Amino acid sequence: MPISQAQLADKIEAALKYNSDDPEVDIPQARKHFANELAEAIAQFTIGRETTVTGTSATGGAVTGTGIIKGTP
């Protein structure tokens, strides 16, 4: 079950705050941690979400479909 937009915002805020008050933070390590936390939050927001896809068929007609976004292993 994907997380809500509000939950996504909370996770991003938590990732931003994680090292923000540490005066002795290791900058490269903090950046890597932030990137990992952000990637996980985005994955939780998108994977499992139902989406509608529109496009054009090989014959030129419009096509529309729905599906669930799946993650890669």
ROGUKOL-924681 format. One record per residue: residue in one letter; x, y, z of N, C-alpha, C in turn. Coordinates in Angstrom, 3 decimals, always signed. Layout:
BEGIN
+--------+----------+----------+----------+----------+----------+----------+----------+----------+----------+
! residu !   n_east !  n_north !     n_up !  ca_east ! ca_north !    ca_up !   c_east !  c_north !     c_up !
+--------+----------+----------+----------+----------+----------+----------+----------+----------+----------+
!      A !        X !        Y !        Z !        X !        Y !        Z !        X !        Y !        Z !
...
+--------+----------+----------+----------+----------+----------+----------+----------+----------+----------+
***
This chain:
BEGIN
+--------+----------+----------+----------+----------+----------+----------+----------+----------+----------+
! residu !   n_east !  n_north !     n_up !  ca_east ! ca_north !    ca_up !   c_east !  c_north !     c_up !
+--------+----------+----------+----------+----------+----------+----------+----------+----------+----------+
!      M !   +0.841 !   -1.174 !   +0.000 !   +0.000 !   +0.000 !   +0.000 !   +0.884 !   +1.235 !   +0.000 !
!      P !   +0.746 !   +2.121 !   -1.008 !   +1.573 !   +3.322 !   -1.053 !   +1.218 !   +4.300 !   +0.067 !
!      I !   +2.200 !   +5.110 !   +0.436 !   +1.967 !   +6.120 !   +1.465 !   +1.296 !   +7.341 !   +0.837 !
!      S !   +0.713 !   +8.173 !   +1.680 !   +0.034 !   +9.382 !   +1.205 !   +1.044 !  +10.500 !   +0.938 !
!      Q !   +0.588 !  +11.557 !   +0.286 !   +1.446 !  +12.703 !   +0.022 !   +1.897 !  +13.346 !   +1.335 !
!      A !   +1.016 !  +13.399 !   +2.325 !   +1.386 !  +13.966 !   +3.626 !   +2.471 !  +13.115 !   +4.292 !
!      Q !   +2.359 !  +11.789 !   +4.183 !   +3.379 !  +10.906 !   +4.741 !   +4.703 !  +11.078 !   +3.998 !
!      L !   +4.632 !  +11.260 !   +2.688 !   +5.836 !  +11.507 !   +1.908 !   +6.523 !  +12.783 !   +2.388 !
!      A !   +5.746 !  +13.839 !   +2.581 !   +6.301 !  +15.104 !   +3.059 !   +6.950 !  +14.934 !   +4.431 !
!      D !   +6.324 !  +14.173 !   +5.315 !   +6.894 !  +13.921 !   +6.642 !   +8.226 !  +13.183 !   +6.542 !
!      K !   +8.292 !  +12.200 !   +5.659 !   +9.533 !  +11.438 !   +5.488 !  +10.648 !  +12.319 !   +4.910 !
!      I !  +10.305 !  +13.189 !   +3.975 !  +11.303 !  +14.099 !   +3.414 !  +11.794 !  +15.069 !   +4.484 !
!      E !  +10.870 !  +15.607 !   +5.270 !  +11.257 !  +16.524 !   +6.341 !  +12.166 !  +15.830 !   +7.353 !
!      A !  +11.837 !  +14.590 !   +7.711 !  +12.670 !  +13.834 !   +8.656 !  +14.058 !  +13.591 !   +8.081 !
!      A !  +14.135 !  +13.293 !   +6.796 !  +15.433 !  +13.072 !   +6.157 !  +16.260 !  +14.357 !   +6.148 !
!      L !  +15.617 !  +15.494 !   +5.914 !  +16.318 !  +16.769 !   +5.923 !  +16.824 !  +17.122 !   +7.327 !
!      K !  +16.039 !  +16.798 !   +8.335 !  +16.390 !  +17.141 !   +9.715 !  +17.437 !  +16.215 !  +10.322 !
!      Y !  +17.603 !  +15.019 !   +9.763 !  +18.426 !  +13.984 !  +10.381 !  +19.789 !  +14.490 !  +10.825 !
!      N !  +20.522 !  +15.172 !   +9.987 !  +21.859 !  +15.675 !  +10.314 !  +21.935 !  +17.188 !  +10.438 !
!      S !  +20.815 !  +17.872 !  +10.312 !  +20.851 !  +19.328 !  +10.205 !  +21.353 !  +20.037 !  +11.463 !
!      D !  +21.217 !  +19.437 !  +12.622 !  +21.644 !  +20.101 !  +13.856 !  +22.963 !  +19.560 !  +14.396 !
!      D !  +23.651 !  +18.724 !  +13.642 !  +24.909 !  +18.122 !  +14.085 !  +26.074 !  +18.976 !  +13.589 !
!      P !  +26.747 !  +19.697 !  +14.484 !  +27.844 !  +20.571 !  +14.045 !  +29.063 !  +19.787 !  +13.542 !
!      E !  +29.138 !  +18.509 !  +13.849 !  +30.278 !  +17.704 !  +13.429 !  +29.895 !  +16.696 !  +12.347 !
!      V !  +28.868 !  +17.015 !  +11.589 !  +28.363 !  +16.105 !  +10.572 !  +29.416 !  +15.870 !   +9.485 !
!      D !  +29.494 !  +14.639 !   +9.031 !  +30.330 !  +14.274 !   +7.885 !  +29.478 !  +14.543 !   +6.642 !
!      I !  +29.799 !  +15.582 !   +5.892 !  +28.961 !  +16.040 !   +4.774 !  +28.716 !  +14.946 !   +3.737 !
!      P !  +29.731 !  +14.261 !   +3.251 !  +29.459 !  +13.203 !   +2.258 !  +28.552 !  +12.093 !   +2.817 !
!      Q !  +28.762 !  +11.725 !   +4.067 !  +27.928 !  +10.696 !   +4.688 !  +26.491 !  +11.204 !   +4.857 !
!      A !  +26.319 !  +12.464 !   +5.236 !  +24.989 !  +13.044 !   +5.398 !  +24.259 !  +13.103 !   +4.055 !
!      R !  +24.967 !  +13.450 !   +2.997 !  +24.351 !  +13.487 !   +1.672 !  +23.887 !  +12.096 !   +1.252 !
!      K !  +24.723 !  +11.101 !   +1.494 !  +24.371 !   +9.724 !   +1.130 !  +23.149 !   +9.266 !   +1.935 !
!      H !  +23.133 !   +9.580 !   +3.219 !  +21.988 !   +9.214 !   +4.062 !  +20.717 !   +9.871 !   +3.559 !
!      F !  +20.801 !  +11.166 !   +3.235 !  +19.643 !  +11.888 !   +2.727 !  +19.151 !  +11.274 !   +1.420 !
!      A !  +20.070 !  +10.970 !   +0.513 !  +19.691 !  +10.378 !   -0.774 !  +18.987 !   +9.039 !   -0.573 !
!      N !  +19.516 !   +8.222 !   +0.331 !  +18.892 !   +6.920 !   +0.602 !  +17.501 !   +7.071 !   +1.207 !
!      E !  +17.349 !   +7.984 !   +2.154 !  +16.052 !   +8.216 !   +2.790 !  +15.036 !   +8.767 !   +1.787 !
!      L !  +15.472 !   +9.680 !   +0.949 !  +14.591 !  +10.267 !   -0.055 !  +14.161 !   +9.215 !   -1.082 !
!      A !  +15.108 !   +8.400 !   -1.521 !  +14.789 !   +7.339 !   -2.481 !  +13.779 !   +6.353 !   -1.892 !
!      E !  +13.951 !   +6.005 !   -0.644 !  +13.023 !   +5.079 !   +0.012 !  +11.628 !   +5.697 !   +0.126 !
!      A !  +11.561 !   +6.971 !   +0.490 !  +10.269 !   +7.655 !   +0.616 !   +9.550 !   +7.720 !   -0.729 !
!      I !  +10.285 !   +8.044 !   -1.781 !   +9.681 !   +8.122 !   -3.116 !   +9.200 !   +6.750 !   -3.558 !
!      A !   +9.990 !   +5.719 !   -3.297 !   +9.576 !   +4.358 !   -3.641 !   +8.293 !   +3.982 !   -2.908 !
!      Q !   +8.215 !   +4.313 !   -1.622 !   +7.008 !   +4.002 !   -0.846 !   +5.796 !   +4.764 !   -1.363 !
!      F !   +6.024 !   +5.950 !   -1.918 !   +4.931 !   +6.760 !   -2.446 !   +4.440 !   +6.242 !   -3.794 !
!      T !   +5.346 !   +5.731 !   -4.616 !   +4.965 !   +5.353 !   -5.974 !   +4.657 !   +3.877 !   -6.159 !
!      I !   +5.454 !   +2.993 !   -5.569 !   +5.263 !   +1.555 !   -5.784 !   +3.935 !   +1.119 !   -5.172 !
!      G !   +3.151 !   +0.432 !   -5.957 !   +1.850 !   -0.044 !   -5.505 !   +0.704 !   +0.898 !   -5.833 !
!      R !   +1.032 !   +2.081 !   -6.334 !   +0.007 !   +3.066 !   -6.678 !   -0.607 !   +2.727 !   -8.025 !
!      E !   -1.924 !   +2.861 !   -8.114 !   -2.602 !   +2.648 !   -9.387 !   -2.485 !   +3.914 !  -10.216 !
!      T !   -2.220 !   +3.743 !  -11.504 !   -2.055 !   +4.890 !  -12.383 !   -2.769 !   +4.653 !  -13.701 !
!      T !   -3.117 !   +5.721 !  -14.356 !   -3.729 !   +5.651 !  -15.687 !   -2.682 !   +6.079 !  -16.702 !
!      V !   -2.585 !   +5.301 !  -17.760 !   -1.612 !   +5.564 !  -18.810 !   -2.365 !   +5.809 !  -20.112 !
!      T !   -1.971 !   +6.837 !  -20.824 !   -2.563 !   +7.113 !  -22.135 !   -1.464 !   +7.113 !  -23.179 !
!      G !   -1.844 !   +6.786 !  -24.390 !   -0.856 !   +6.760 !  -25.462 !   -1.534 !   +6.623 !  -26.806 !
!      T !   -0.725 !   +6.270 !  -27.794 !   -1.213 !   +6.107 !  -29.155 !   -0.874 !   +4.704 !  -29.627 !
!      S !   -1.853 !   +4.036 !  -30.217 !   -1.640 !   +2.682 !  -30.727 !   -0.827 !   +2.723 !  -32.015 !
!      A !   -0.399 !   +1.560 !  -32.462 !   +0.380 !   +1.468 !  -33.695 !   -0.407 !   +1.971 !  -34.899 !
!      T !   -1.735 !   +1.910 !  -34.826 !   -2.568 !   +2.366 !  -35.943 !   -2.958 !   +3.837 !  -35.816 !
!      G !   -2.506 !   +4.503 !  -34.747 !   -2.749 !   +5.930 !  -34.592 !   -3.880 !   +6.296 !  -33.664 !
!      G !   -4.640 !   +5.325 !  -33.195 !   -5.736 !   +5.621 !  -32.283 !   -5.262 !   +5.790 !  -30.853 !
!      A !   -6.030 !   +6.500 !  -30.082 !   -5.701 !   +6.712 !  -28.671 !   -6.000 !   +5.451 !  -27.867 !
!      V !   -5.152 !   +5.172 !  -26.897 !   -5.366 !   +4.058 !  -25.976 !   -5.198 !   +4.553 !  -24.551 !
!      T !   -5.956 !   +3.975 !  -23.650 !   -5.880 !   +4.310 !  -22.232 !   -5.935 !   +3.016 !  -21.446 !
!      G !   -5.161 !   +2.949 !  -20.398 !   -5.182 !   +1.771 !  -19.540 !   -4.815 !   +2.150 !  -18.118 !
!      T !   -5.083 !   +1.247 !  -17.205 !   -4.688 !   +1.461 !  -15.813 !   -3.804 !   +0.312 !  -15.395 !
!      G !   -2.989 !   +0.578 !  -14.396 !   -2.110 !   -0.460 !  -13.887 !   -1.524 !   -0.053 !  -12.562 !
!      I !   -0.833 !   -0.998 !  -11.960 !   -0.174 !   -0.777 !  -10.669 !   +1.322 !   -0.621 !  -10.923 !
!      I !   +1.923 !   +0.392 !  -10.326 !   +3.347 !   +0.606 !  -10.461 !   +4.067 !   -0.444 !   -9.619 !
!      K !   +4.988 !   -1.166 !  -10.245 !   +5.744 !   -2.204 !   -9.554 !   +7.193 !   -1.777 !   -9.426 !
!      G !   +7.806 !   -2.215 !   -8.339 !   +9.225 !   -1.938 !   -8.136 !  +10.074 !   -3.019 !   -8.762 !
!      T !  +11.320 !   -2.713 !   -8.961 !  +12.240 !   -3.714 !   -9.484 !  +12.951 !   -4.369 !   -8.309 !
!      P !  +13.249 !   -5.635 !   -8.443 !  +13.921 !   -6.333 !   -7.323 !  +15.302 !   -5.818 !   -7.051 !
+--------+----------+----------+----------+----------+----------+----------+----------+----------+----------+
***
